[in-house]
Amino acid sequence: MKSVIRNTSRTLVLAGGITLAATAANAQMKIGDNPSQITKSAILELNSTKQGLLLPRVPNFTAIDAAIGTDVVDGMVVYLASGSATTEGIYMRKAGAWVKIASTADALANWSLKGNAGTTATDYIGTSDAQPLSIRTNGVEAIGVQADRQVKLSAVNADNTTLEVIMLSAAGIVAKRTLPQTAFNTLFNNIKTTADSANAAFNVTENVATGEVTVNAPILAPSTTATYGFLKKSDWDKLQALSSGSNMTIADFITTVAAAEVNRGGRITYDAATASYKLELVAAGAAQAGIVTTGAQTFGGDKTFNGATTVANTLDVSGAATLGNNLSVAGTSTLTGATTVGGTLGVTGATNLGNNLTVTGGTTLNTLAVTNGTTLNGTLNLTTVANAATATSYDVLVREGSTVTKRPFDLDAIAKAIRTINAGTGATDNVNVNFKTDSVGTNFDIQATANDVSFNLPNASAVDASHTAAQRGVVSTGNQSFAGNKSFAAGVAVGTNAPANSTLQVNGSVQMRIYRTTASYTINDTDNTVLADATSGSLTITLPAPSVAIAGRIYTIKKIVQEISTTP
């Protein structure tokens, strides 16, 4: 070894070619080339163009920590030769732990505060274990991604004036959408209803500006232009009254009516307090139309009797009279006017044929035909009326002004209560009072014939499973199927008569459609559960395109593989 000592420096030359130079005054040491040139700020300097510094190599940190013990201080540097490419490298003791000094490759594997380039589909920010990811500001978590991938926001500001919301598509894409103010109301507040005779049809309209949905229903009213509609409560009460025999009564005869009613012969009145109807018939008189009573009456206008007639008491004919058949007068008779008897006239008492015909005693008229104008000014008593077979209709005498005319009269209008009303078109027309109910056709309507009116109120139904043939109508207590979408503004209960305790309450079993496919399939709005049979190979199940209209819809898709067993 060659030693060189110059003043305050000492140079050591080793046999291996390494030169150590030390300066005692400055407590410095240099190892390697150029021993006389030592950097003043370095306590130890290594200088070589073909050699490097070899750090202690440890297989793990357990051995070094156990060997050195408490002497392991921060700043110690070693090389970890663990045999794993991901952990091997230079480590420094810092804050009581071994920290790897990152290489360029290590640095590129970390996310930079200035952004990263050259990323791939496998790069990500987050955790690779089952720990949540915490994003913080000022040390306090603001956004947390849970281990099950749920996102948690620590605080959300409340703003009732903002109408923009974040929506998630079926693919999980976040989008912003502006909603109307009504979107934040309850369903009850967003749905309005109108019932008016001006509504020509049952329909649903939407206010685009506010988002409110209005259900428009037509109702029946005298001024309506709709061909069908719902009944008002007052109309329903009237129909209910007609369906009950106790709600239709026949009052005593009316002897005096208003001037506007002298040609009607009868009327129907309704008592709203008792929801009942009353039929009032007018007694015929010299100035009003009506029916014949058992009391004294005077008739106006010409009267013609073409059938057998019996007068049991006094008969007074003051005008021209034609008797077309047999007349038997048992008592005293006076004929004071022009009288023509076309048949046999049997007079058993004193008879005076003058200007008028007066019958003061008992009179029997078997058949009386009056073909000319006749006025009966006295009292006519009919003590006996011959019975006849019940007919469909009868002819009655009706006074119209000063003229008495023959009108057909259906006794069913009285015997079977009132079923339909046909009003005349003129001020002097009589009113035919008939009621008839029916349930024909597929629509609610009113159909009129000569004397009948059919009130059609069919049951609602869907004729077949495809709902291609359906009819509107009312809900009955029997089995029914309905066509068209139906919406309920309140809760719906199935299998119980009690009100629903939830939006949908089902007390019983529920059946949902299960569809099995062995080929690729596109789900539609009638599906619920789809069994994808992949026995023969892979297949694709396509979901419907996402839209606001189907938001919240749930499908169940299950992959199944049919087991194939073989027998050796």
Backbone torsions as a table, in degrees:
resi	resn	phi	psi	omega
1	MET	NA	137.7	-179.8
2	LYS	-104.4	127.3	-178.8
3	SER	-108.0	135.2	177.4
4	VAL	-128.2	122.9	179.4
5	ILE	-122.5	121.1	177.1
6	ARG	-126.3	114.8	179.4
7	ASN	44.3	-108.4	-174.6
8	THR	-95.0	4.1	-178.8
9	SER	-114.5	154.0	179.4
10	ARG	-136.4	128.7	-177.6
11	THR	-113.0	130.8	177.9
12	LEU	-113.4	127.6	177.2
13	VAL	-112.0	119.9	-177.4
14	LEU	-92.2	157.9	-178.9
15	ALA	-62.9	-28.4	-178.4
16	GLY	-78.4	1.4	177.8
17	GLY	95.9	5.3	-179.1
18	ILE	-96.8	132.4	179.7
19	THR	-111.3	128.8	178.6
20	LEU	-111.9	128.8	176.7
21	ALA	-121.9	135.4	-178.9
22	ALA	-132.3	138.5	175.5
23	THR	-112.5	115.0	-174.4
24	ALA	-68.9	-36.0	-175.8
25	ALA	-67.7	-39.8	-177.7
26	ASN	-94.7	-3.7	-179.3
27	ALA	54.9	48.0	178.7
28	GLN	-112.4	157.1	176.4
29	MET	-141.3	135.9	176.6
30	LYS	-125.8	135.2	179.6
31	ILE	-123.5	128.1	176.7
32	GLY	118.9	-148.9	-175.5
33	ASP	-71.5	160.2	177.3
34	ASN	49.4	62.8	-176.1
35	PRO	-65.5	-21.7	-177.0
36	SER	-81.7	-10.5	-178.6
37	GLN	-110.7	105.3	-176.9
38	ILE	-118.3	130.8	177.0
39	THR	-68.1	125.8	-173.2
40	LYS	-62.8	-31.1	-175.9
41	SER	-86.8	-2.0	-177.2
42	ALA	-102.6	128.5	174.8
43	ILE	-78.4	-28.8	174.8
44	LEU	-139.4	128.0	-178.3
45	GLU	-126.7	132.6	176.3
46	LEU	-112.4	131.2	-175.6
47	ASN	-137.2	117.5	178.1
48	SER	-164.3	147.1	177.0
49	THR	-100.4	-2.8	-177.9
50	LYS	-141.9	9.4	179.4
51	GLN	-136.0	159.4	-179.9
52	GLY	-132.3	-179.9	179.1
53	LEU	-89.6	125.1	178.3
54	LEU	-103.5	112.2	-179.3
55	LEU	-81.2	160.6	174.9
56	PRO	-58.8	136.6	-178.2
57	ARG	-108.1	120.5	-178.1
58	VAL	-118.8	140.6	179.4
59	PRO	-73.8	-26.6	178.2
60	ASN	-161.0	171.6	-177.6
61	PHE	-88.2	-10.4	-179.8
62	THR	-65.7	-43.2	-176.8
63	ALA	-66.6	-45.4	-177.6
64	ILE	-68.0	-37.7	178.5
65	ASP	-66.1	-36.3	-179.9
66	ALA	-72.8	-35.8	-177.3
67	ALA	-73.7	-42.5	-175.6
68	ILE	-87.7	-34.0	177.8
69	GLY	71.6	-129.2	-176.4
70	THR	-72.4	-10.8	179.3
71	ASP	-76.9	-5.9	177.2
72	VAL	-72.9	105.7	-174.8
73	VAL	-113.2	161.4	177.5
74	ASP	-63.6	140.6	-179.0
75	GLY	104.4	-13.2	177.7
76	MET	-70.0	138.8	-176.4
77	VAL	-123.6	132.8	176.5
78	VAL	-141.1	169.2	174.7
79	TYR	-111.2	123.1	-180.0
80	LEU	-87.4	113.0	176.8
81	ALA	-103.0	71.9	-174.5
82	SER	-82.2	-14.8	-176.0
83	GLY	87.0	-2.5	178.2
84	SER	-110.8	128.2	-177.4
85	ALA	-64.7	-25.9	-177.2
86	THR	-79.7	-22.0	-176.6
87	THR	-113.1	-21.0	-178.7
88	GLU	-63.9	145.4	178.1
89	GLY	154.1	-176.5	-179.9
90	ILE	-85.8	131.1	-179.1
91	TYR	-121.9	147.5	176.5
92	MET	-125.4	141.0	177.6
93	ARG	-77.2	121.4	-178.5
94	LYS	-145.3	126.3	178.0
95	ALA	56.8	36.5	175.9
96	GLY	79.9	12.3	-179.6
97	ALA	-140.5	157.2	177.6
98	TRP	-87.2	121.3	-176.7
99	VAL	-116.7	129.8	-179.2
100	LYS	-75.3	133.4	175.0
101	ILE	-83.4	112.8	-170.1
102	ALA	-70.4	142.9	173.3
103	SER	-90.6	-179.2	177.4
104	THR	-61.6	-41.6	178.8
105	ALA	-63.7	-39.0	178.0
106	ASP	-64.9	-39.8	-178.9
107	ALA	-65.4	-39.4	179.8
108	LEU	-68.2	-23.2	179.2
109	ALA	-76.4	-12.3	179.8
110	ASN	-99.7	154.5	178.2
111	TRP	-81.2	132.5	-177.4
112	SER	-91.3	151.8	176.2
113	LEU	-67.7	-19.6	-178.9
114	LYS	-98.8	6.0	-179.0
115	GLY	98.3	163.5	-177.7
116	ASN	-127.6	149.0	175.7
117	ALA	-122.4	160.1	178.9
118	GLY	73.8	24.3	179.9
119	THR	-74.0	159.7	179.1
120	THR	-124.1	175.5	-178.4
121	ALA	-66.6	-16.8	-179.0
122	THR	-91.7	-9.7	178.7
123	ASP	-77.0	146.4	179.6
124	TYR	-160.4	162.4	171.7
125	ILE	-105.6	126.6	179.3
126	GLY	151.2	-160.7	-177.5
127	THR	-109.6	150.7	178.4
128	SER	-103.7	3.3	177.0
129	ASP	-116.5	-167.4	-175.6
130	ALA	-87.6	28.5	-179.8
131	GLN	-99.8	146.1	178.6
132	PRO	-71.5	159.4	177.1
133	LEU	-102.1	128.4	-176.9
134	SER	-114.8	125.7	174.8
135	ILE	-109.6	122.6	-168.9
136	ARG	-125.7	155.5	168.6
137	THR	-129.8	131.3	-178.3
138	ASN	56.2	32.2	176.7
139	GLY	81.0	-2.2	-178.4
140	VAL	-110.0	132.4	-177.8
141	GLU	-64.6	130.4	176.0
142	ALA	-106.3	-42.3	178.8
143	ILE	-129.6	131.2	178.3
144	GLY	-124.2	131.3	174.6
145	VAL	-105.3	111.3	-174.1
146	GLN	-73.4	166.9	-178.9
147	ALA	-62.5	-25.6	177.9
148	ASP	-92.7	15.8	174.5
149	ARG	74.1	12.9	172.8
150	GLN	-80.7	141.2	-178.6
151	VAL	-100.0	132.3	-178.5
152	LYS	-121.9	128.3	175.4
153	LEU	-101.9	128.7	-175.4
154	SER	-70.2	-29.9	-179.5
155	ALA	-150.9	141.0	176.9
156	VAL	-132.1	126.0	-179.8
157	ASN	-71.7	140.4	177.8
158	ALA	-93.7	124.9	179.4
159	ASP	-142.2	102.6	-176.6
160	ASN	-77.0	-6.8	-179.2
161	THR	-94.4	-15.9	-178.7
162	THR	-81.7	131.8	-178.3
163	LEU	-111.1	3.4	179.2
164	GLU	-92.2	131.1	-177.1
165	VAL	-129.6	163.4	177.2
166	ILE	-98.7	128.2	-179.5
167	MET	-114.1	148.7	176.0
168	LEU	-110.0	127.7	175.2
169	SER	-79.5	174.9	179.1
170	ALA	-63.0	-24.3	179.4
171	ALA	-89.7	0.7	178.8
172	GLY	88.4	9.6	-179.7
173	ILE	-78.6	134.3	179.8
174	VAL	-88.4	129.8	178.8
175	ALA	-137.8	152.4	178.4
176	LYS	-98.8	139.9	178.9
177	ARG	-143.8	142.9	177.1
178	THR	-95.9	123.6	-178.4
179	LEU	-105.6	153.4	173.5
180	PRO	-70.6	161.1	-178.5
181	GLN	-58.7	-31.6	-177.8
182	THR	-69.4	-14.2	179.3
183	ALA	-65.7	-19.3	-179.3
184	PHE	-100.8	7.5	175.4
185	ASN	-92.3	169.8	173.1
186	THR	-74.4	160.4	179.9
187	LEU	-59.0	-35.1	-178.2
188	PHE	-62.9	-39.3	-178.0
189	ASN	-75.0	-20.2	-177.2
190	ASN	-89.0	-13.5	-176.3
191	ILE	-109.1	125.1	177.6
192	LYS	-115.3	158.0	178.0
193	THR	-132.2	143.8	172.9
194	THR	-132.3	136.9	175.6
195	ALA	-128.2	111.3	-173.3
196	ASP	-150.7	147.4	178.2
197	SER	-69.6	-15.3	178.1
198	ALA	-75.4	-16.1	178.1
199	ASN	-74.2	118.9	-176.8
200	ALA	-79.0	-19.8	-178.2
201	ALA	-155.1	161.7	175.6
202	PHE	-79.8	119.6	-179.0
203	ASN	-153.3	173.7	179.9
204	VAL	-124.7	129.2	178.2
205	THR	-120.4	157.4	-178.4
206	GLU	-128.9	134.5	173.4
207	ASN	-86.3	107.6	-174.8
208	VAL	-62.0	-34.8	-176.5
209	ALA	-69.9	-40.9	-175.9
210	THR	-104.4	-18.2	-177.8
211	GLY	83.6	3.0	-179.8
212	GLU	-73.6	140.8	178.5
213	VAL	-109.9	128.6	-177.9
214	THR	-116.5	128.0	176.0
215	VAL	-95.6	114.8	-177.5
216	ASN	-100.2	122.8	-179.1
217	ALA	-122.0	130.5	175.4
218	PRO	-79.2	147.9	174.9
219	ILE	-126.0	155.3	179.1
220	LEU	-79.5	132.9	178.0
221	ALA	-156.7	156.9	-177.9
222	PRO	-57.9	-29.4	-176.2
223	SER	-97.6	6.6	-174.6
224	THR	-71.8	148.6	173.3
225	THR	-104.9	-2.8	-179.5
226	ALA	-75.7	150.0	178.5
227	THR	-87.1	-9.5	177.1
228	TYR	-157.0	170.7	-179.3
229	GLY	170.5	176.0	177.9
230	PHE	-82.7	158.7	177.6
231	LEU	-88.0	142.1	170.3
232	LYS	-75.8	164.4	-179.0
233	LYS	-60.8	-40.5	-179.7
234	SER	-65.2	-37.8	176.8
235	ASP	-66.3	-39.8	179.3
236	TRP	-62.6	-41.1	178.8
237	ASP	-61.8	-37.5	179.5
238	LYS	-66.9	-41.9	178.8
239	LEU	-66.3	-38.4	177.1
240	GLN	-61.8	-38.1	179.8
241	ALA	-66.1	-36.5	179.9
242	LEU	-69.1	-28.9	-177.0
243	SER	-77.7	-8.6	-179.1
244	SER	-112.2	126.3	-179.0
245	GLY	-61.0	-32.1	-179.0
246	SER	-71.3	-13.8	-178.9
247	ASN	-94.0	4.6	176.0
248	MET	-126.4	114.4	-179.0
249	THR	-122.9	156.3	177.2
250	ILE	-109.4	118.5	-176.6
251	ALA	-84.1	172.4	175.0
252	ASP	-64.9	159.8	-178.6
253	PHE	-62.8	145.7	176.7
254	ILE	-96.0	128.4	-179.3
255	THR	-95.0	-21.9	-179.1
256	THR	-136.5	132.1	178.4
257	VAL	-129.5	168.9	178.4
258	ALA	-68.3	159.5	-176.7
259	ALA	-58.8	-33.3	-178.6
260	ALA	-74.2	-8.9	-175.0
261	GLU	-114.3	10.0	-174.2
262	VAL	-68.1	-19.5	-178.2
263	ASN	-104.5	6.7	-175.2
264	ARG	-89.1	-34.0	178.2
265	GLY	79.7	-12.0	179.9
266	GLY	178.2	169.0	179.2
267	ARG	-157.6	160.6	177.5
268	ILE	-119.0	129.2	177.9
269	THR	-116.0	148.8	-178.2
270	TYR	-119.8	130.1	177.8
271	ASP	-102.6	105.5	-177.2
272	ALA	-64.6	-30.8	-178.1
273	ALA	-64.2	-39.1	-179.1
274	THR	-105.9	-1.5	-178.8
275	ALA	52.9	45.9	-177.9
276	SER	-130.3	158.5	-179.8
277	TYR	-112.4	153.4	178.8
278	LYS	-136.4	127.9	177.3
279	LEU	-96.0	121.5	179.7
280	GLU	-116.7	121.8	179.0
281	LEU	-102.8	139.5	-176.4
282	VAL	-92.0	135.0	174.9
283	ALA	-76.5	130.8	-179.0
284	ALA	-65.3	142.8	178.1
285	GLY	-144.2	-175.8	-178.3
286	ALA	-64.8	-23.9	-176.2
287	ALA	-123.8	7.8	-179.4
288	GLN	-146.7	145.1	178.5
289	ALA	-77.2	158.2	179.1
290	GLY	166.8	-155.3	-176.8
291	ILE	-113.6	167.0	179.6
292	VAL	-86.4	130.4	179.6
293	THR	-107.1	-178.4	177.7
294	THR	-88.5	-3.2	179.1
295	GLY	-96.1	-177.8	-180.0
296	ALA	-69.6	134.8	-179.9
297	GLN	-143.3	152.9	174.2
298	THR	-123.6	128.2	-175.8
299	PHE	-106.0	139.8	175.2
300	GLY	-101.1	150.8	178.3
301	GLY	88.2	162.1	179.7
302	ASP	-68.1	139.8	178.6
303	LYS	-125.2	135.2	179.5
304	THR	-123.5	125.2	178.2
305	PHE	-112.9	110.9	-176.3
306	ASN	-96.2	-7.4	-178.7
307	GLY	-110.4	-173.7	178.4
308	ALA	-66.1	134.4	-176.7
309	THR	-133.2	133.5	178.3
310	THR	-120.2	122.2	175.7
311	VAL	-108.8	112.9	-173.3
312	ALA	-86.1	-9.0	-178.1
313	ASN	-139.2	-144.0	-172.4
314	THR	-71.4	134.5	175.4
315	LEU	-121.0	121.5	-178.4
316	ASP	-119.6	111.9	178.8
317	VAL	-111.4	115.3	-175.4
318	SER	-100.3	-10.2	179.3
319	GLY	-120.4	-169.8	178.9
320	ALA	-63.6	137.8	-177.3
321	ALA	-136.4	137.5	175.6
322	THR	-119.0	120.4	177.9
323	LEU	-103.4	107.5	-173.3
324	GLY	-86.4	-1.9	-179.4
325	ASN	-141.9	-157.0	-176.5
326	ASN	-74.8	137.6	175.4
327	LEU	-124.2	121.5	178.2
328	SER	-116.6	115.3	179.6
329	VAL	-111.8	114.5	-174.7
330	ALA	-85.4	-19.3	-178.5
331	GLY	-114.7	-164.7	179.0
332	THR	-68.5	135.4	-178.4
333	SER	-132.6	139.4	176.0
334	THR	-126.8	120.9	176.8
335	LEU	-107.7	106.9	-175.7
336	THR	-102.7	-8.0	-179.9
337	GLY	-117.0	-178.1	177.8
338	ALA	-67.5	123.6	-175.6
339	THR	-132.9	131.3	177.1
340	THR	-119.3	122.1	177.1
341	VAL	-108.0	108.8	-177.3
342	GLY	-83.0	-14.5	-179.8
343	GLY	-119.7	-147.7	-179.4
344	THR	-86.1	131.7	175.9
345	LEU	-112.6	112.8	179.1
346	GLY	-104.6	113.7	180.0
347	VAL	-116.5	113.8	-177.8
348	THR	-96.8	-8.4	178.2
349	GLY	-118.8	-169.8	178.5
350	ALA	-63.5	138.0	-176.6
351	THR	-133.0	132.2	177.1
352	ASN	-126.4	112.9	-179.6
353	LEU	-99.2	98.7	179.4
354	GLY	-121.8	-121.7	-179.7
355	ASN	-90.3	-40.0	-178.6
356	ASN	-112.7	158.7	175.3
357	LEU	-109.7	116.9	-179.9
358	THR	-121.5	125.4	177.5
359	VAL	-113.9	111.6	-177.3
360	THR	-102.5	-14.9	179.8
361	GLY	-113.0	-166.2	178.4
362	GLY	-64.6	134.6	-176.6
363	THR	-133.4	136.7	176.4
364	THR	-119.2	116.4	177.6
365	LEU	-110.5	102.5	179.1
366	ASN	-71.1	-48.8	176.2
367	THR	-139.9	121.7	-178.4
368	LEU	-122.2	119.3	177.2
369	ALA	-117.1	118.5	178.9
370	VAL	-111.3	110.0	-175.6
371	THR	-100.2	-13.6	178.6
372	ASN	-111.9	176.5	178.6
373	GLY	-62.5	132.7	-176.1
374	THR	-137.0	137.1	176.2
375	THR	-119.8	125.3	176.5
376	LEU	-105.7	101.8	-176.3
377	ASN	-97.1	-10.6	-178.4
378	GLY	-100.1	-167.2	-179.0
379	THR	-88.8	132.3	177.9
380	LEU	-114.9	116.6	-179.7
381	ASN	-110.2	124.8	175.6
382	LEU	-108.5	102.7	-178.3
383	THR	-87.2	-22.3	-179.1
384	THR	-137.9	130.2	177.4
385	VAL	-122.9	125.7	-177.1
386	ALA	-67.0	139.6	176.9
387	ASN	-76.8	146.2	177.5
388	ALA	-136.4	156.2	178.3
389	ALA	-63.5	145.2	-179.3
390	THR	-65.0	128.3	-179.9
391	ALA	-111.4	166.2	178.4
392	THR	-65.6	-41.5	178.8
393	SER	-147.7	162.9	-179.4
394	TYR	-130.5	158.6	173.9
395	ASP	-97.8	132.5	179.3
396	VAL	-125.8	160.2	177.3
397	LEU	-91.8	130.1	-179.3
398	VAL	-128.2	130.1	178.4
399	ARG	-87.5	124.4	176.6
400	GLU	-120.7	100.1	-172.6
401	GLY	69.1	-122.3	178.2
402	SER	-99.5	7.4	-177.4
403	THR	-114.5	136.3	175.5
404	VAL	-102.2	122.2	-178.9
405	THR	-122.0	164.0	179.2
406	LYS	-92.3	133.7	179.3
407	ARG	-131.6	142.0	173.5
408	PRO	-72.0	140.2	-177.9
409	PHE	-134.2	121.9	-179.1
410	ASP	-90.6	115.7	-178.4
411	LEU	-66.9	-18.5	178.3
412	ASP	-62.6	-22.5	178.3
413	ALA	-61.4	-28.0	177.5
414	ILE	-99.7	-44.0	-173.9
415	ALA	-67.5	-33.8	-175.4
416	LYS	-114.2	21.0	178.5
417	ALA	67.3	176.7	-173.6
418	ILE	-85.7	132.4	-178.2
419	ARG	-121.4	-37.6	176.0
420	THR	-139.1	160.7	177.6
421	ILE	-125.8	121.8	173.4
422	ASN	-114.5	112.2	-179.2
423	ALA	-93.9	147.1	178.2
424	GLY	-73.0	170.6	-177.6
425	THR	-96.7	-14.7	-177.6
426	GLY	-111.5	167.1	-177.1
427	ALA	-68.7	-23.8	-176.9
428	THR	-103.3	3.6	180.0
429	ASP	-69.5	145.4	171.6
430	ASN	-78.7	164.1	-179.7
431	VAL	-107.1	118.6	171.1
432	ASN	-81.2	123.0	-177.3
433	VAL	-107.1	104.3	178.1
434	ASN	-142.8	143.9	175.2
435	PHE	-127.9	133.6	176.6
436	LYS	-142.4	132.8	179.3
437	THR	-110.1	151.8	-178.8
438	ASP	-151.5	170.1	177.7
439	SER	-147.1	60.2	-178.1
440	VAL	-115.3	163.8	177.6
441	GLY	84.9	174.7	-178.5
442	THR	-106.9	-2.7	-178.6
443	ASN	-127.7	156.9	172.7
444	PHE	-77.1	120.8	176.9
445	ASP	-160.8	178.0	177.6
446	ILE	-124.0	122.7	-178.1
447	GLN	-116.7	131.3	-176.4
448	ALA	-115.7	139.2	171.0
449	THR	-116.1	-162.3	-176.4
450	ALA	-59.4	-45.8	-176.8
451	ASN	-127.6	0.8	-175.9
452	ASP	-125.2	149.4	173.5
453	VAL	-127.5	125.1	-179.5
454	SER	-97.8	123.7	177.9
455	PHE	-100.4	101.9	-173.0
456	ASN	-93.8	116.6	174.7
457	LEU	-133.2	78.0	-174.8
458	PRO	-74.1	164.7	174.4
459	ASN	-77.9	143.7	175.8
460	ALA	-71.5	141.0	-179.6
461	SER	-161.8	157.1	168.1
462	ALA	-113.7	116.1	-167.9
463	VAL	-64.6	-42.3	-177.9
464	ASP	-130.3	174.1	-175.0
465	ALA	-65.0	-27.3	-179.2
466	SER	-81.6	-4.5	178.7
467	HIS	60.1	27.2	-179.3
468	THR	-80.4	-21.9	178.4
469	ALA	-127.3	109.0	-175.7
470	ALA	-140.3	163.3	177.9
471	GLN	-139.6	146.0	175.6
472	ARG	-78.6	162.5	179.4
473	GLY	168.2	-158.4	-176.2
474	VAL	-105.0	162.9	177.5
475	VAL	-86.1	126.6	179.4
476	SER	-105.2	-178.5	177.9
477	THR	-90.2	-2.4	178.5
478	GLY	-91.8	-177.8	177.8
479	ASN	-68.9	134.4	179.5
480	GLN	-144.5	150.8	170.2
481	SER	-122.3	143.3	-173.3
482	PHE	-116.9	140.3	175.6
483	ALA	-98.9	155.1	178.4
484	GLY	84.4	155.4	178.8
485	ASN	-70.3	139.1	177.2
486	LYS	-121.2	133.4	178.7
487	SER	-119.3	141.1	-179.6
488	PHE	-117.2	126.0	-177.0
489	ALA	-77.9	-19.4	-179.4
490	ALA	-120.0	-172.1	-178.7
491	GLY	-68.2	154.2	-179.6
492	VAL	-121.1	127.7	178.3
493	ALA	-114.3	133.4	179.5
494	VAL	-121.6	130.5	177.9
495	GLY	86.9	12.1	179.1
496	THR	-152.3	152.7	177.0
497	ASN	-91.8	-8.9	-178.9
498	ALA	-79.0	155.1	176.7
499	PRO	-59.9	149.7	-178.8
500	ALA	-64.4	135.4	176.7
501	ASN	-91.8	-1.7	177.5
502	SER	-144.2	175.0	176.6
503	THR	-56.4	-41.1	174.0
504	LEU	-134.2	119.7	178.2
505	GLN	-119.3	123.1	-179.8
506	VAL	-120.9	113.3	176.6
507	ASN	-98.8	81.3	-178.3
508	GLY	151.4	-170.2	-177.1
509	SER	-76.4	157.4	178.9
510	VAL	-127.1	128.7	178.3
511	GLN	-110.6	128.0	177.5
512	MET	-124.0	151.7	-174.2
513	ARG	-68.9	131.0	175.1
514	ILE	-117.9	123.0	-177.6
515	TYR	-119.5	129.3	179.9
516	ARG	-110.5	133.6	-178.8
517	THR	-137.3	145.0	175.9
518	THR	-107.8	0.8	179.2
519	ALA	-127.7	170.3	178.1
520	SER	-58.2	144.3	-170.1
521	TYR	-146.9	141.4	175.7
522	THR	-104.7	121.1	-177.4
523	ILE	-71.3	139.5	176.9
524	ASN	-120.6	-176.5	-172.6
525	ASP	-75.2	-3.8	176.7
526	THR	-97.3	-2.4	-178.2
527	ASP	-89.0	155.6	172.6
528	ASN	-131.8	-56.9	179.0
529	THR	-120.6	129.5	-179.8
530	VAL	-119.1	122.6	176.9
531	LEU	-98.5	111.8	-178.3
532	ALA	-93.3	105.3	-178.8
533	ASP	-84.6	105.3	-177.3
534	ALA	-98.9	24.7	-178.2
535	THR	-61.6	-43.6	-175.5
536	SER	-87.3	-7.8	179.1
537	GLY	150.7	175.2	-177.9
538	SER	-68.9	151.5	177.0
539	LEU	-145.2	165.2	-175.8
540	THR	-116.5	130.6	174.6
541	ILE	-106.7	117.6	-176.0
542	THR	-101.7	125.9	177.8
543	LEU	-82.2	157.4	176.3
544	PRO	-62.9	152.9	177.1
545	ALA	-60.8	134.5	-178.3
546	PRO	-65.8	139.5	177.5
547	SER	-157.2	162.5	179.3
548	VAL	-63.9	-30.6	-176.0
549	ALA	-63.9	-27.4	-177.2
550	ILE	-114.7	16.6	178.3
551	ALA	-58.9	130.1	-179.6
552	GLY	95.1	-6.7	179.4
553	ARG	-68.7	142.4	-175.9
554	ILE	-119.9	130.8	172.7
555	TYR	-120.8	148.6	173.8
556	THR	-115.7	119.5	-179.1
557	ILE	-119.3	124.3	-177.0
558	LYS	-126.9	127.0	177.0
559	LYS	-84.8	128.8	179.7
560	ILE	-127.6	148.1	175.7
561	VAL	-126.4	118.7	-177.5
562	GLN	-69.4	128.6	178.8
563	GLU	-74.2	133.5	179.8
564	ILE	-116.1	118.7	-179.7
565	SER	-107.5	143.5	178.9
566	THR	-122.7	149.8	178.5
567	THR	-109.0	120.4	-178.8
568	PRO	-65.2	NA	NA
